[in-house]
């Protein structure tokens, strides 16, 4: 591992301890093998002047909900140092009481809740303290004789602390161990099965000590031939109707039913994931526990290991989880859902599940790092995680239970999976973004490569695809399934407005182009997505047709006929798919001018032709309003939601009111 310290960048924060703390925290956060998605903690001790002119010592520590990779000054909670050190002297304190007392000692009530490790950081007598869950360090400790191996790696350079539950009891344990301790003898501290600390009186020394200490663990793995033990093979599963995608969609459905709400299921069929899943003893080693106890919140104690690639063991996993809960729960503890959060799929790879695309992505990262660490530990003599009673303590920690109680309502489409065609701009882009803002994971398809750039936010996947190419469309749909695990919402939107030609002038090329894109491509899409929608949750198809269906215009024969055919196709789909619970509804937008087809020049020419200004032309409807892509997207979201839960086959205009239609 290499130091990323840069003198020029660091100089911008010179003389400001908190800004330097932000700088080195981000350096740590850039390395996933040190911290993953909110893991790890950093702090700095400094002084500040109170409102009354007094000086007081403060600990700025990473606040709850912040990630080291992107943390800012606002992400650190300022806590009175004296209060924290006095709390360490208390013989006992519940973690709920500890959190309350830490918040009461904050000098900025608007700051985030301080980390549960604030007391531990406070009693370490150095200005800067860094804490990570370095894969290499934890992997070494997760072996038979792990403590002896850690001491072999570091000799007397670090303080070694046996595993203790995070929170007050960990801080109290270190406080007791450190009575009379000469802290200057040590460069850091290893918490077995948990992570590693480093410290220093300046930001650079604390950060680079962390890098050096982790490098020593990596070197140890190299020397013991463990580093190269990570297995990589090619995933052998076929794609398509008889391949991995339908099985993945069924797995996602079964797990979601156990959770009681739809989930995202992300497949990793990389060579590394397939290699891990194909280990002969993977069922045993993967089921011994997570890399660190913190991960249990995201992954549960163990994964579901499929047998023969079938999904019939999902319920068996749930039964095992319920038994695990019964073994350790006290009467006041309420069980979490029994659905798996990751799956080992021999011959294929791994699957990560979560309530949202972000949660699934976090679980997927943890799974990747866990797979490597397990193989390192196996090469050292065996993977040995914490006993399940310790994992249960963290999974059902009073602080985690409090978070669940305090959690607000979820976005309306959280856990839902959508596919939108024609998503690079206009109505398609607005729809994809709005569905995503309301919680859905969305794949957008478009022939315009810009779709891969405009759909780059979490839970958005943009794929370049010519939807008139059956092979390319099939590949894109399968990619979407592997990324998110299924389909619940399909917005069939791709289309083109053909050049204006009267029937006696209509060219074969324009006629065929309109029929191919505006009609045939939608039929091909339906054929591909229907099997997945049957496995979806409140599945729905929304077809974007046109005002030209009820009210065609002269010179628009190619467009109007194709859209009329599309409407009829959707009506037939509504009839055929109702028995599967799949709703099919139709939108008829008109005069949506904020799309790529309507340039300023075209608008001005059309408005002039009608003797209007551009603004008058845009509002040329009964309500006198401008219809935008956002308006159409809002109705798509309404149709996909509970308001239309008992509606299928409907045709709804989005046109401000047209006297020709009404």
C-alpha positions as CSV (number, residue, x, y, z in Angstrom):
1,X,0.0,0.0,0.0
2,X,1.3,3.4,-1.0
3,X,1.0,6.8,0.7
4,X,-1.1,9.2,-1.2
5,X,0.1,12.2,0.7
6,X,0.8,15.2,-1.5
7,X,2.7,18.2,-0.1
8,X,1.1,20.7,-2.5
9,X,-2.5,19.5,-1.7
10,X,-1.8,19.3,2.0
11,X,-0.3,22.8,2.1
12,X,-3.8,24.2,1.3
13,X,-4.8,23.1,4.7
14,X,-1.6,24.0,6.6
15,X,-2.3,25.4,10.0
16,X,-5.9,24.2,10.2
17,X,-6.1,20.9,12.1
18,X,-9.7,20.2,11.0
19,X,-9.0,20.8,7.3
20,X,-5.9,18.5,7.5
21,X,-8.1,16.0,9.2
22,X,-10.5,16.2,6.3
23,X,-7.6,15.8,3.8
24,X,-6.1,12.7,5.3
25,X,-9.5,11.2,6.1
26,X,-10.3,11.4,2.4
27,X,-6.9,9.7,1.6
28,X,-7.9,6.8,3.7
29,X,-11.4,6.7,2.2
30,X,-10.0,6.4,-1.3
31,X,-8.7,3.0,-0.5
32,X,-11.5,0.4,-0.3
33,X,-9.3,-2.2,1.4
34,X,-9.0,0.2,4.4
35,X,-12.6,1.3,4.7
36,X,-15.9,0.5,3.0
37,X,-18.9,2.7,2.9
38,X,-19.0,4.6,6.2
39,X,-16.6,2.2,7.9
40,X,-13.6,3.5,9.9
41,X,-13.2,6.6,12.0
42,X,-10.9,9.6,12.2
43,X,-10.5,12.3,14.8
44,X,-8.4,15.4,15.7
45,X,-8.0,17.1,19.1
46,X,-7.9,20.9,19.1
47,X,-8.9,23.9,21.1
48,X,-11.6,26.5,20.5
49,X,-12.7,29.8,22.1
50,X,-16.2,29.7,23.7
51,X,-18.8,32.4,23.5
52,X,-17.5,33.8,26.8
53,X,-13.8,33.9,25.6
54,X,-12.8,30.8,27.5
55,X,-10.5,28.1,25.8
56,X,-11.8,24.5,25.8
57,X,-10.4,21.3,24.4
58,X,-12.4,19.6,21.7
59,X,-12.4,16.3,19.9
60,X,-13.6,16.5,16.3
61,X,-14.7,13.0,15.3
62,X,-16.4,11.6,12.2
63,X,-20.1,11.9,12.5
64,X,-22.7,9.2,11.9
65,X,-23.8,8.9,8.3
66,X,-20.6,10.3,6.8
67,X,-18.2,8.5,4.5
68,X,-14.4,9.0,4.8
69,X,-14.1,9.1,1.0
70,X,-16.2,12.2,0.7
71,X,-16.2,13.7,4.2
72,X,-16.2,17.5,4.7
73,X,-15.6,19.7,7.7
74,X,-19.3,19.5,8.4
75,X,-19.0,15.8,8.8
76,X,-17.0,16.0,12.0
77,X,-18.8,16.4,15.4
78,X,-17.1,18.7,17.9
79,X,-17.3,17.2,21.4
80,X,-15.9,18.5,24.7
81,X,-12.8,16.4,25.3
82,X,-13.0,16.6,29.1
83,X,-16.5,15.1,29.1
84,X,-15.4,12.2,26.9
85,X,-12.4,11.3,29.1
86,X,-14.5,11.5,32.2
87,X,-17.0,9.2,30.7
88,X,-14.3,6.6,30.2
89,X,-13.8,6.5,34.0
90,X,-17.4,5.4,34.6
91,X,-17.6,1.7,35.5
92,X,-20.7,1.1,33.3
93,X,-22.8,3.0,30.8
94,X,-25.3,1.8,28.2
95,X,-24.6,2.7,24.6
96,X,-27.8,4.6,24.5
97,X,-26.8,6.7,27.5
98,X,-23.4,7.1,26.0
99,X,-24.8,8.5,22.7
100,X,-27.1,10.9,24.6
101,X,-24.2,12.2,26.8
102,X,-22.0,12.6,23.7
103,X,-24.6,14.7,22.0
104,X,-25.1,16.8,25.1
105,X,-21.4,17.5,25.1
106,X,-21.3,18.8,21.5
107,X,-20.5,22.4,21.0
108,X,-22.5,22.5,17.7
109,X,-26.0,21.1,18.1
110,X,-26.4,21.0,14.3
111,X,-23.4,18.7,13.8
112,X,-23.9,15.0,13.1
113,X,-24.1,12.5,16.0
114,X,-20.5,11.6,17.1
115,X,-19.2,8.1,16.4
116,X,-19.7,5.5,19.1
117,X,-15.9,5.3,19.3
118,X,-15.6,9.0,20.4
119,X,-14.5,8.0,23.9
120,X,-11.9,5.6,22.6
121,X,-10.4,8.3,20.4
122,X,-10.5,10.7,23.3
123,X,-8.4,8.6,25.6
124,X,-5.7,8.0,23.0
125,X,-3.2,10.8,23.9
126,X,-2.4,12.0,20.4
127,X,-3.7,14.8,18.3
128,X,-4.7,12.8,15.3
129,X,-6.2,9.3,15.5
130,X,-7.0,7.1,12.5
131,X,-9.0,3.9,12.6
132,X,-9.7,1.5,9.6
133,X,-11.0,-2.0,9.0
134,X,-8.0,-2.9,6.9
135,X,-8.7,-6.2,5.0
136,X,-5.2,-7.6,5.4
137,X,-5.1,-7.0,9.2
138,X,-8.5,-8.4,9.9
139,X,-7.9,-11.4,7.7
140,X,-4.8,-12.3,9.6
141,X,-6.6,-12.0,12.9
142,X,-9.5,-14.1,11.6
143,X,-7.4,-17.3,11.7
144,X,-6.5,-19.9,14.3
145,X,-3.9,-18.3,16.4
146,X,-4.7,-14.9,14.9
147,X,-3.5,-13.0,17.9
148,X,-0.1,-14.7,17.7
149,X,0.1,-13.9,14.0
150,X,-0.6,-10.3,14.6
151,X,2.1,-10.1,17.2
152,X,4.4,-11.9,14.7
153,X,3.7,-9.2,12.2
154,X,4.1,-6.2,14.4
155,X,6.3,-7.3,17.3
156,X,6.0,-4.6,19.9
157,X,5.0,-1.8,17.6
158,X,1.2,-2.0,18.3
159,X,-1.0,-2.6,21.3
160,X,-3.1,-5.7,20.7
161,X,-6.6,-5.8,22.2
162,X,-8.8,-8.9,22.2
163,X,-12.2,-8.5,20.5
164,X,-14.7,-6.5,22.5
165,X,-18.1,-5.3,21.4
166,X,-17.9,-1.8,19.9
167,X,-19.2,1.1,22.0
168,X,-18.7,2.0,25.6
169,X,-17.4,-1.4,26.7
170,X,-14.7,-1.3,24.1
171,X,-13.6,2.2,25.3
172,X,-13.7,1.1,28.9
173,X,-11.6,-2.0,28.1
174,X,-8.9,0.1,26.4
175,X,-9.1,2.6,29.3
176,X,-8.4,-0.2,31.7
177,X,-5.6,-1.7,29.6
178,X,-3.9,1.6,29.3
179,X,-3.6,2.5,32.9
180,X,0.0,3.5,33.4
181,X,0.7,2.7,29.7
182,X,3.4,4.5,27.9
183,X,1.5,5.3,24.7
184,X,4.7,6.7,23.0
185,X,6.0,3.1,22.8
186,X,3.3,2.2,20.2
187,X,2.6,3.3,16.7
188,X,-0.9,1.9,16.7
189,X,-3.4,-0.6,18.1
190,X,-5.0,-3.7,16.6
191,X,-8.5,-4.7,17.8
192,X,-8.7,-8.4,16.9
193,X,-11.5,-9.2,14.4
194,X,-12.3,-5.5,14.2
195,X,-9.6,-3.2,12.8
196,X,-6.5,-1.2,13.4
197,X,-5.6,2.3,14.8
198,X,-2.7,4.6,14.2
199,X,-1.9,8.0,15.7
200,X,0.4,10.9,15.7
201,X,0.7,14.5,16.7
202,X,0.4,15.7,13.1
203,X,-1.9,14.5,10.3
204,X,0.8,13.1,8.0
205,X,2.5,10.9,10.6
206,X,-0.8,9.4,11.7
207,X,-1.9,8.8,8.2
208,X,1.4,7.3,7.0
209,X,1.7,5.1,10.1
210,X,-1.6,3.6,9.0
211,X,-0.2,3.0,5.5
212,X,3.0,1.5,6.9
213,X,1.2,-0.8,9.4
214,X,-1.2,-2.1,6.8
215,X,1.6,-2.7,4.4
216,X,3.3,-4.8,7.0
217,X,0.2,-7.0,7.1
218,X,0.1,-7.2,3.3
219,X,3.8,-8.1,3.2
220,X,3.1,-10.9,5.7
221,X,0.4,-12.3,3.5
222,X,2.8,-12.1,0.5
223,X,5.6,-13.9,2.4
224,X,3.2,-16.7,3.5
225,X,2.0,-17.2,-0.2
226,X,-1.5,-16.2,0.9
227,X,-1.8,-13.0,-1.1
228,X,-2.0,-14.9,-4.4
229,X,-4.4,-17.5,-3.1
230,X,-7.4,-15.5,-4.5
231,X,-9.0,-17.8,-7.1
232,X,-10.2,-16.5,-10.5
233,X,-12.1,-18.5,-13.1
234,X,-14.5,-17.7,-15.9
235,X,-18.2,-17.8,-15.0
236,X,-19.6,-20.6,-17.1
237,X,-23.4,-19.8,-16.9
238,X,-25.2,-19.1,-20.2
239,X,-27.4,-16.0,-20.5
240,X,-31.0,-15.7,-21.8
241,X,-34.2,-17.7,-21.2
242,X,-32.4,-20.8,-19.9
243,X,-29.5,-18.9,-18.3
244,X,-28.7,-16.9,-15.2
245,X,-31.2,-14.0,-15.6
246,X,-34.5,-15.8,-14.9
247,X,-33.0,-17.6,-12.0
248,X,-31.7,-14.3,-10.6
249,X,-35.1,-12.8,-10.9
250,X,-36.7,-15.7,-9.1
251,X,-34.1,-15.4,-6.3
252,X,-34.8,-11.7,-6.0
253,X,-38.5,-12.4,-5.8
254,X,-38.2,-15.1,-3.1
255,X,-35.8,-13.0,-1.0
256,X,-38.1,-9.9,-1.3
257,X,-41.1,-11.9,-0.2
258,X,-39.3,-12.9,2.9
259,X,-38.3,-9.3,3.6
260,X,-41.9,-8.1,2.9
261,X,-40.7,-5.5,0.4
262,X,-38.9,-5.5,-3.0
263,X,-35.2,-5.7,-3.0
264,X,-32.4,-5.0,-5.4
265,X,-30.2,-8.1,-6.3
266,X,-26.9,-7.4,-8.0
267,X,-25.0,-10.2,-9.7
268,X,-21.2,-10.3,-9.7
269,X,-20.1,-12.9,-12.2
270,X,-16.5,-11.6,-12.4
271,X,-13.6,-14.0,-12.5
272,X,-12.9,-13.3,-8.9
273,X,-16.5,-13.8,-7.7
274,X,-16.9,-17.0,-9.8
275,X,-13.6,-18.3,-8.4
276,X,-14.7,-17.8,-4.8
277,X,-18.1,-19.3,-5.5
278,X,-16.5,-22.3,-7.1
279,X,-14.2,-23.2,-4.1
280,X,-14.9,-26.8,-3.2
281,X,-15.5,-26.0,0.5
282,X,-17.3,-22.7,-0.1
283,X,-20.4,-23.8,1.7
284,X,-18.4,-24.2,4.9
285,X,-16.0,-21.3,4.7
286,X,-18.5,-18.7,3.6
287,X,-20.8,-19.6,6.4
288,X,-18.3,-19.0,9.3
289,X,-19.1,-15.3,9.6
290,X,-18.2,-11.9,8.1
291,X,-14.9,-10.1,7.8
292,X,-15.7,-7.7,10.7
293,X,-18.7,-7.7,13.0
294,X,-19.7,-4.3,11.5
295,X,-20.5,-6.0,8.2
296,X,-23.3,-8.1,9.8
297,X,-25.6,-5.1,9.5
298,X,-25.2,-5.2,5.7
299,X,-24.7,-8.9,5.1
300,X,-26.3,-10.9,8.0
301,X,-24.0,-13.4,9.7
302,X,-23.9,-15.8,6.8
303,X,-24.8,-16.0,3.1
304,X,-27.2,-18.3,1.3
305,X,-25.2,-20.9,-0.5
306,X,-27.1,-22.3,-3.5
307,X,-27.0,-26.0,-4.2
308,X,-26.8,-26.9,-7.9
309,X,-27.7,-23.3,-8.9
310,X,-31.3,-23.7,-7.7
311,X,-33.2,-21.1,-5.6
312,X,-35.2,-23.6,-3.5
313,X,-33.0,-23.1,-0.5
314,X,-34.1,-19.5,0.1
315,X,-36.7,-20.6,2.6
316,X,-34.2,-23.0,4.2
317,X,-31.9,-20.0,4.8
318,X,-34.8,-18.1,6.4
319,X,-35.5,-21.1,8.7
320,X,-31.9,-21.1,9.7
321,X,-31.9,-17.4,10.4
322,X,-35.0,-17.7,12.6
323,X,-33.3,-20.5,14.6
324,X,-30.2,-18.2,15.0
325,X,-32.4,-15.5,16.3
326,X,-34.2,-17.8,18.7
327,X,-30.8,-19.0,20.1
328,X,-29.7,-15.5,21.1
329,X,-32.7,-13.2,21.4
330,X,-34.1,-11.8,24.6
331,X,-37.9,-11.2,24.9
332,X,-37.7,-7.5,24.2
333,X,-35.7,-7.9,20.9
334,X,-37.8,-7.9,17.7
335,X,-36.5,-10.1,14.8
336,X,-35.3,-8.5,11.6
337,X,-36.5,-10.0,8.4
338,X,-35.0,-13.4,7.5
339,X,-34.1,-12.7,3.9
340,X,-30.4,-13.3,2.8
341,X,-28.3,-10.3,2.0
342,X,-25.8,-12.1,-0.1
343,X,-25.8,-15.4,-2.1
344,X,-23.0,-17.7,-3.1
345,X,-23.9,-19.2,-6.5
346,X,-21.4,-22.0,-7.5
347,X,-20.5,-21.8,-11.2
348,X,-21.8,-18.2,-11.5
349,X,-20.5,-15.8,-8.8
350,X,-22.1,-13.9,-5.9
351,X,-25.3,-11.9,-5.5
352,X,-25.7,-8.9,-3.2
353,X,-29.1,-7.9,-2.0
354,X,-30.4,-4.7,-0.4
355,X,-33.5,-2.6,0.1
356,X,-32.1,-0.1,-2.4
357,X,-29.5,0.0,-5.2
358,X,-27.1,1.8,-2.9
359,X,-27.6,-0.8,-0.2
360,X,-27.0,-3.6,-2.7
361,X,-23.9,-1.9,-4.0
362,X,-22.5,-1.6,-0.5
363,X,-23.2,-5.2,0.2
364,X,-21.5,-6.2,-3.1
365,X,-18.4,-4.3,-2.1
366,X,-18.3,-6.0,1.3
367,X,-18.8,-9.4,-0.4
368,X,-15.9,-8.8,-2.8
369,X,-13.5,-7.9,0.1
370,X,-14.8,-10.7,2.2
371,X,-14.2,-13.3,-0.5
372,X,-10.5,-12.2,-0.8
373,X,-10.0,-12.1,3.0
374,X,-11.5,-15.6,3.4
375,X,-9.0,-17.0,0.8
376,X,-6.1,-15.3,2.4
377,X,-7.0,-16.6,5.8
378,X,-7.6,-20.1,4.4
379,X,-4.1,-20.0,3.0
380,X,-2.7,-19.1,6.5
381,X,-4.4,-22.1,8.1
382,X,-8.2,-21.4,8.1
383,X,-10.9,-18.8,8.2
384,X,-12.2,-18.2,11.7
385,X,-14.6,-15.4,12.2
386,X,-16.2,-14.4,15.5
387,X,-18.7,-16.7,17.2
388,X,-22.3,-16.1,16.3
389,X,-23.2,-14.7,19.7
390,X,-20.8,-11.8,19.1
391,X,-22.3,-11.2,15.6
392,X,-25.8,-11.3,17.1
393,X,-24.8,-8.6,19.6
394,X,-23.8,-6.3,16.8
395,X,-26.7,-7.1,14.5
396,X,-29.2,-6.5,17.3
397,X,-27.2,-3.8,19.0
398,X,-29.5,-1.3,20.9
399,X,-28.2,1.5,18.7
400,X,-29.1,-0.3,15.5
401,X,-32.5,-1.1,16.9
402,X,-33.0,2.5,17.7
403,X,-32.1,3.5,14.1
404,X,-34.7,1.2,12.8
405,X,-37.4,2.7,15.1
406,X,-36.3,6.2,14.0
407,X,-36.3,5.5,10.3
408,X,-38.8,7.4,8.3
409,X,-40.9,6.2,5.4
410,X,-39.2,4.8,2.4
411,X,-39.4,6.5,-1.1
412,X,-42.5,5.1,-3.0
413,X,-40.4,3.0,-5.4
414,X,-37.6,1.9,-3.1
415,X,-36.5,-1.6,-4.1
416,X,-38.4,-1.4,-7.4
417,X,-36.6,-1.9,-10.7
418,X,-37.5,0.0,-13.9
419,X,-36.4,0.0,-17.5
420,X,-36.9,3.1,-19.7
421,X,-36.2,3.2,-23.4
422,X,-35.3,6.4,-25.2
423,X,-33.7,7.7,-22.0
424,X,-30.8,9.9,-23.2
425,X,-33.0,13.1,-23.3
426,X,-36.5,14.5,-23.2
427,X,-39.3,12.4,-21.7
428,X,-37.2,9.3,-21.3
429,X,-34.5,11.0,-19.4
430,X,-37.0,12.9,-17.2
431,X,-38.8,9.7,-16.5
432,X,-35.6,7.7,-15.6
433,X,-34.4,10.5,-13.2
434,X,-37.8,10.9,-11.6
435,X,-38.3,7.2,-11.0
436,X,-34.8,7.1,-9.5
437,X,-35.5,10.1,-7.2
438,X,-38.5,8.2,-5.9
439,X,-36.4,5.2,-5.0
440,X,-36.3,3.0,-8.1
441,X,-33.2,1.4,-9.7
442,X,-33.4,2.4,-13.3
443,X,-31.8,1.2,-16.5
444,X,-32.1,3.6,-19.4
445,X,-31.6,2.5,-23.1
446,X,-30.9,4.8,-26.0
447,X,-29.0,4.7,-29.3
448,X,-27.4,8.0,-28.3
449,X,-24.2,7.1,-26.3
450,X,-24.9,10.2,-24.1
451,X,-27.2,7.9,-22.1
452,X,-24.2,6.4,-20.4
453,X,-23.1,9.8,-19.2
454,X,-26.4,11.3,-18.2
455,X,-27.5,8.3,-16.2
456,X,-24.5,7.9,-13.9
457,X,-26.0,8.6,-10.4
458,X,-26.4,5.8,-7.9
459,X,-29.2,3.4,-9.0
460,X,-29.0,4.6,-12.6
461,X,-27.5,2.5,-15.4
462,X,-27.3,4.0,-18.9
463,X,-26.8,1.5,-21.8
464,X,-26.2,2.4,-25.4
465,X,-28.7,0.3,-27.4
466,X,-30.4,0.4,-30.8
467,X,-33.8,-0.9,-29.7
468,X,-34.6,-1.9,-33.3
469,X,-31.8,-4.4,-33.1
470,X,-33.3,-7.5,-31.5
471,X,-29.9,-9.0,-30.4
472,X,-28.7,-5.7,-28.9
473,X,-32.1,-5.2,-27.1
474,X,-31.9,-8.7,-25.6
475,X,-28.4,-8.1,-24.4
476,X,-29.3,-4.8,-22.8
477,X,-32.3,-6.3,-21.0
478,X,-30.2,-9.1,-19.7
479,X,-27.5,-6.6,-18.5
480,X,-30.2,-4.7,-16.6
481,X,-31.4,-7.9,-14.9
482,X,-27.9,-8.9,-13.9
483,X,-27.3,-5.4,-12.5
484,X,-30.5,-5.0,-10.4
485,X,-32.1,-8.4,-10.3
486,X,-35.4,-8.2,-12.1
487,X,-38.1,-5.8,-13.5
488,X,-41.1,-4.2,-12.0
489,X,-41.7,-1.1,-14.2
490,X,-41.2,-0.9,-18.0
491,X,-41.6,2.4,-19.7
492,X,-41.7,1.8,-23.5
493,X,-40.8,5.3,-24.7
494,X,-38.4,5.2,-27.6
495,X,-39.6,6.8,-30.7
496,X,-39.1,9.3,-33.5
497,X,-41.3,11.9,-35.1
498,X,-41.1,11.2,-38.8
499,X,-40.6,14.0,-41.4
500,X,-43.9,15.6,-42.5
501,X,-45.0,13.9,-45.8
502,X,-48.4,13.7,-47.3
503,X,-49.5,10.2,-48.3
504,X,-48.8,10.6,-52.0
505,X,-45.3,11.7,-51.2
506,X,-44.6,9.3,-48.3
507,X,-41.3,7.6,-48.8
508,X,-40.8,3.9,-48.1
509,X,-37.8,4.7,-46.0
510,X,-39.7,7.0,-43.6
511,X,-42.6,4.6,-43.5
512,X,-40.4,1.7,-42.6
513,X,-38.3,3.7,-40.1
514,X,-41.4,4.8,-38.2
515,X,-43.0,1.4,-38.1
516,X,-39.7,-0.2,-37.0
517,X,-38.9,2.2,-34.2
518,X,-42.3,3.4,-33.1
519,X,-44.0,0.0,-33.3
520,X,-41.9,-3.1,-33.9
521,X,-39.2,-2.3,-31.4
522,X,-41.9,-2.0,-28.7
523,X,-43.2,-5.4,-29.6
524,X,-39.7,-6.9,-29.3
525,X,-39.3,-5.2,-25.9
526,X,-42.5,-6.6,-24.6
527,X,-41.5,-10.1,-25.7
528,X,-38.2,-9.8,-23.7
529,X,-39.5,-8.2,-20.5
530,X,-42.8,-10.0,-19.9
531,X,-41.1,-13.1,-18.3
532,X,-39.3,-10.9,-15.8
533,X,-42.4,-8.8,-15.1
534,X,-44.2,-12.0,-14.1
535,X,-41.6,-12.3,-11.3
536,X,-41.9,-8.6,-10.4
537,X,-43.7,-6.6,-7.7
538,X,-46.9,-4.8,-8.8
539,X,-45.5,-5.0,-12.3
540,X,-46.6,-2.4,-14.9
541,X,-45.9,-1.4,-18.4
542,X,-46.4,2.2,-19.5
543,X,-46.4,2.9,-23.2
544,X,-45.7,6.4,-24.6
545,X,-48.0,6.8,-27.6
546,X,-49.2,10.2,-29.0
547,X,-52.1,12.7,-29.3
548,X,-51.9,11.7,-33.0
549,X,-53.7,8.4,-32.1
550,X,-57.0,10.1,-31.2
551,X,-56.4,13.1,-33.4
552,X,-54.0,12.6,-36.3
553,X,-52.7,15.4,-38.3
554,X,-52.1,15.8,-42.1
555,X,-48.6,14.9,-43.2
556,X,-48.0,12.6,-40.2
557,X,-49.2,9.3,-41.7
558,X,-46.1,7.3,-40.9
559,X,-46.0,8.5,-37.3
560,X,-49.7,8.4,-36.7
561,X,-50.2,4.9,-38.1
562,X,-47.2,3.5,-36.1
563,X,-48.4,5.1,-32.8
564,X,-52.0,3.9,-33.4
565,X,-50.6,0.4,-33.9
566,X,-48.5,0.8,-30.7
567,X,-51.7,1.8,-28.8
568,X,-53.5,-1.3,-30.1
569,X,-50.5,-3.4,-29.2
570,X,-50.6,-2.1,-25.7
571,X,-54.4,-2.7,-25.4
572,X,-53.9,-6.3,-26.5
573,X,-51.1,-6.6,-23.9
574,X,-53.4,-5.3,-21.2
575,X,-55.9,-8.0,-22.1
576,X,-53.3,-10.8,-22.2
577,X,-51.3,-9.8,-19.1
578,X,-54.0,-9.0,-16.7
579,X,-54.2,-12.6,-15.5
580,X,-50.5,-12.2,-14.5
581,X,-51.2,-9.0,-12.5
582,X,-49.3,-6.9,-15.1
583,X,-50.9,-3.6,-15.7
584,X,-50.5,-1.9,-19.1
585,X,-51.4,1.7,-19.6
586,X,-50.9,4.3,-22.3
587,X,-49.9,7.9,-22.4
588,X,-50.8,10.3,-25.2
589,X,-48.5,13.3,-24.9
590,X,-48.7,16.3,-27.2
591,X,-46.5,19.3,-27.9
592,X,-43.7,18.5,-25.4
593,X,-41.2,21.0,-26.6
594,X,-38.2,20.4,-24.2
595,X,-37.0,17.4,-26.2
596,X,-34.2,17.0,-28.7
597,X,-36.6,17.1,-31.6
598,X,-37.7,20.7,-30.9
599,X,-34.8,23.1,-31.6
600,X,-35.3,26.9,-31.2
601,X,-35.3,27.2,-35.0
602,X,-38.0,24.6,-35.5
603,X,-40.1,26.2,-32.8
604,X,-39.8,29.7,-34.3
605,X,-40.7,28.3,-37.8
606,X,-43.8,26.5,-36.5
607,X,-45.0,29.4,-34.4
608,X,-44.6,31.8,-37.4
609,X,-46.6,29.4,-39.5
610,X,-49.5,29.7,-37.1
611,X,-49.1,33.4,-36.6
612,X,-48.0,33.1,-33.0
613,X,-45.1,33.9,-30.8
614,X,-43.1,30.9,-29.5
615,X,-44.6,31.2,-26.1
616,X,-48.1,31.3,-27.5
617,X,-47.4,28.3,-29.7
618,X,-46.1,26.3,-26.6
619,X,-49.3,27.1,-24.8
620,X,-51.7,26.5,-27.6
621,X,-54.1,24.2,-25.7
622,X,-57.3,24.6,-23.8
623,X,-55.6,25.2,-20.4
624,X,-53.1,27.6,-21.9
625,X,-50.2,25.8,-20.2
626,X,-46.8,24.5,-21.5
627,X,-46.4,20.7,-21.2
628,X,-42.9,19.6,-20.3
629,X,-41.0,16.3,-20.1
630,X,-41.3,16.6,-16.3
631,X,-45.1,16.7,-16.6
632,X,-45.1,13.5,-18.6
633,X,-42.6,11.9,-16.2
634,X,-44.8,12.7,-13.3
635,X,-47.8,11.0,-14.9
636,X,-45.6,7.9,-15.7
637,X,-44.7,7.8,-12.0
638,X,-48.3,8.1,-11.0
639,X,-49.2,5.2,-13.4
640,X,-46.5,3.1,-11.9
641,X,-47.6,3.8,-8.4
642,X,-50.6,2.9,-6.2
643,X,-52.9,5.5,-7.6
644,X,-53.2,3.3,-10.8
645,X,-52.9,0.0,-8.9
646,X,-56.4,-1.1,-10.2
647,X,-56.2,0.4,-13.6
648,X,-55.1,-1.3,-16.9
649,X,-55.7,-0.5,-20.5
650,X,-56.3,3.2,-19.8
651,X,-55.3,5.9,-22.3
652,X,-54.5,9.2,-20.7
653,X,-53.7,12.4,-22.6
654,X,-50.9,14.8,-21.4
655,X,-51.6,17.8,-23.7
656,X,-53.1,20.7,-21.7
657,X,-56.5,19.8,-23.3
658,X,-57.0,19.5,-27.0
659,X,-60.4,20.4,-28.5
660,X,-59.7,17.9,-31.3
661,X,-59.4,15.1,-28.7
662,X,-62.1,16.2,-26.3
